[in-house]
Amino acid sequence: MSTWTDERIEELKRLWSESLTGTEIAKRLGLKDRNAVMGKIHRLGLARKNLATEAGAPANDPMPPEPEPLHPILLLKEWSCRFPVGDPLGREFRFCCAKRKAGLPYCEEHARIAYTPVERSVRAMRR
């Protein structure tokens, strides 16, 4: 035999709409604990209530929290320049992400920095 008669369900809905907690509703309906009440509320599809808002509490900051930024490596595309920019341990670290030069992992500007022509490196060694 079910404890949820039509009359009890109507009473549950009325008490829930009055912003009573599951525990308070269980006590008024003569149930052992709130689990039966919360389960029935869920099965009935009753909307969750926000007690803080209903009680007139100040609304939360209208701006939602800023999501954690993706790791810079996750922002790279197949054509992205992989030249690191900034301190790898810092929050501002990123990759260039400009269109890379064909056959190289870097854009033209960063390829000039990363790859030293042979004659320049030989001259540097002779000094």
PEGI-V101931 format. One line per field, one symbol per residue. psi: psi as a letter, one per 30 degrees, with the letter a starting at -180 (. if undefined). burial: 1 if it has 16 or more other ideal C-beta (glycine too) atoms within 10 Angstrom, else 0. A space follows every 10 residues. Layout:
# PEGI-V101931
psi=???
burial=???
This chain:
# PEGI-V101931
psi=kkfileeeee eeeeeefggl leeeeeeffg lelfeeeeee eeefgkkkkj eeeffglkll kfklkklkkl kefffklegk kgkkkakffl fgkaleglkl kkflflleef eeeejkleee eeeeff.
burial=0000000000 0100110001 0100110010 1001011001 1000000000 0000000000 0000000000 0100010001 1110000000 0001111001 0000011001 1000000000 0000000
